[in-house]
Amino acid sequence: MKEYLLGIDLGTSGTKTVLFRSDGTAMAAHTVEYPLYQPQNGWAEQEPSDWWRAVRETVQAVLHKSGVAAADVAGVGISGQMHGLVMLNERGEVLHRSILWCDGRTGEECREITETVGAEKLIAITANPALAGFTAGKILWVRKHLPEVYKACRHILLPKDYIRYCLTGQFATEVSDASGMNLLDVPRRKLGWEPGRRERLASLRALLRWTDKHQRENMVEIRRLLAPYGSKVVEGAPFPLF
């Protein structure tokens, strides 16, 4: 009988995984830390590969500590840091360190978004002003300062969604995280704005090129561990990125 659940929390300083019984009893926990890079004052970046390594290590650790077999894990839930930008090429490879929620470099880009869309209209669409921590301004910053990275980008994910992708091969997000991107039309629950608004900001047409043509084949450790037993990855109420 599958009576255990894995909870994975992708934090800014480290990833913590806890194995629970179905009645909520914690059976084992393990945390793996990773570095924060600050190449300039006010910048904050991390390597997505560090997150994935931490997930693999913490999952293996809690199963080992508890003695629970992977076959008895019914599902995996993921929570974690919001707003960070993960950019992948057409092969699903990371193009640049993730620019995190606490990075403050995008003041100019946030002003561009606000002036182009209009402050009131922006809030009406996304339920938020353009803030330096949010994702859309980061993409504009990359377009301006790292044009080769921007040109090669085919998929945009948030940190937690990158781990979901590593586990399942699916490009998806959920409403709570997506609402912190400045890209979700919150009232309509759709990623992307109406065409007129999107094209006024030369940015956002290219930002919404989410298509899944390549399934990952090299990040399969946990899928090998859990997927054969029908374990499910659960993350809010997911919807695909188009």
N, C-alpha and C positions, 0 to 999 in steps of 0.2 A: 504493500500500500504506500502510495506517495504522500507522505505526511510532513514534508519539510519545504521551507521556502528560503530563498536567498535574497537578501537585501543588499544592494550595492550603492554606496553613497560616494559620488565623485566630488570631492572637495577641492578647495584651492591649495591646501597644504598637503593633502594626502587622500587616499581612497580607503574607506572603511567598509568591509563586508561582514555581515552578520548572518548566521544560519539560525532560522527559527523553526520550531515545531508549529504545526497548524493551529495550536491553541495560543500562540504568541510567546511561548517560552523561548528565550534566547539560548541556543546550544553552544555557540562558539562565535568569536569575533576576532578580526585581525585587521590591522591598519598598515599600509605601506605609504611612506612619504615620498615626495618628489620635489625637485627644485622649482623656484620661481625666478625667471630671468627678467632683469630690468636694465636693458641696454642703454636707456636714457632715463633721466628723471621724469617720473610720471608715467612711464611705460610699464607694462606687465605682460609677460608672455610665458607660455609653457609648451612643452613638447607633447603632442597627443600620444606619441609612442610611450611616454612615461605613464600616462593614464592607463593605457591598455596593458602594459607590463604589470602595473599595480593591481588591476582587476584580475589578471591571471593568477598572480601570486596570492592575493587575498582569498580568492575562491578555493584554490588548492589548499591553502592553510586551514580554512575553517572546516573543509571536508576531512582533512587529516586529523585536526584536533578533536573533532566530534566522533570520528569513526563512521560517519554517515556515508552511505554509498550514493554515488551520483544518480543511480536509478531511482532513489527514493526522494529526489528533489522534484517538487511539482511545478515550480515556477521561479522566475527571477524578476525582481522589481528593481528599477534603477531610479535614483534621484541624484541631484548634483548641481554644480554651479551653473548659473544662467549667463546668457548674453555673449559668451565667447565666440570668436569666429574661427571655424575650421574650414579650410579650403582644400579641395581635392581635385586632382586632374581626372582625365577620362578613364584612367585605370584604377581610380580609387586611392591614389597615393597622396599623402599629405604634401602640400606645396610649401608651407611656411609654418613656423611656430604659431600656435593659437594666440590671438590677441584677446586678453581676458576682460572680464566684467569690470575690473578695477583699473583698467588702462584709461588714461586721460588725454590721449593725443589727438582726439578727433573734434576739438572745439570748432575748427573752421568748417569741417564737413557737416556738423550739426547745424551750424548757422545756414549753410547752403540748403540743407533739407528744409529748414523752417521757412526761409525766405522764398524758396521755390514753391512749396506746397501751401504755405500759410499756416500760422500757428494754430488757429482755431480748427481749420480743416484737418490738419495733421492729428490733432487730438480726437476729432470726430471719427477719423478712420482707425487710428491705432490705439486710442485710449491713453496715449502718452505723448509728451513732448519729445523732441529729439535730444537725447542725452548721450554724453560721451561714452557711457558704459554699454550702450545698446549696439546692436549688430550692424545696422544699415550704415552708420557713419564709418565704421571700421572698413566696410567694403569700399566705400568711396575713398578712404585713405589709401587703401591698397591700390586702387585704380590709379591714383595720382602718383604715389611714391614707389610702387612696385609693379609697373605695368606688365612685366613679363609674367609675374605670378597671376595677375588679374586675367591676362590673356589665356593662360593655361587652365584657369579654373573652370570646372564643369559641375561641381557639386559643392554646396555650402551646408554645413551642419553646425549645430551647437554642441558643446562638449559632451553632454549626456547622450545626445543623439549619435555622436561619433562612436561611443561605446556600444550603443544599440546596433549600429552598423557593423562593428567588428563582430558582434555576437550573432547577427542574423543575416547580414548582407543586404539589409533593407535601408533605404533612405526615407526617414520619416521623422516627425516631431509630434508634440502634443501642445494643446492650447496654452497652457501656463507658460511654457518656455517660449513658444512662438510669439506670445504677446509682448515679450521683451526684446523683440528684434527691430521694432519700428517698420516692420514689413507685413504684419498681419492686419488684414481688414477685420477688426474685432467684431463689429456688428454682424458682418456676413460670414464670419468664421472661415475666411479664405486667405491663403497667402497670396500677396500681390494686391495692388490697387487697381482701380478702374483704368483702362488704357490711357485716357487723357492725362491723368495725374502721373502715371508711370513714365510717360514719354516726355513730360516736362522736365523730369529729372533724368538726365542722360544716363544715369546710373542704373536705374532699377529694372530696365528692360533686360539687361544682361544678368542681373542678380537672380532672376527667376528661371534660370535654365536648369531646372532639376529634372533629369531623366535618368532612369536606372537602366543602363545598357550593359553594365559590367558588374557581375557578382564577384565579390572577393573570394579568392581561393586560398590565399596564404594566411589568413587570420582565422584559423578554425579550431584552435585548442579547446575553447570552452564549448563550441558547438559539438566537437567530438565527445567531450565529456558528458554533456547533458542532452543534446538534441536526440540521440538515438532512443532516449527514454521518454520522449514526448514532453520534456520540460518546456515551459513557455516563458518568454520575456514580456513583462508587463510594465507599461510606462504611461500612466495616465490614460487618456483617451486618444490614441494615436491617429494621425491621418497622414497620407503619403504626401511627399513633396513633389510637385510637378514642375 
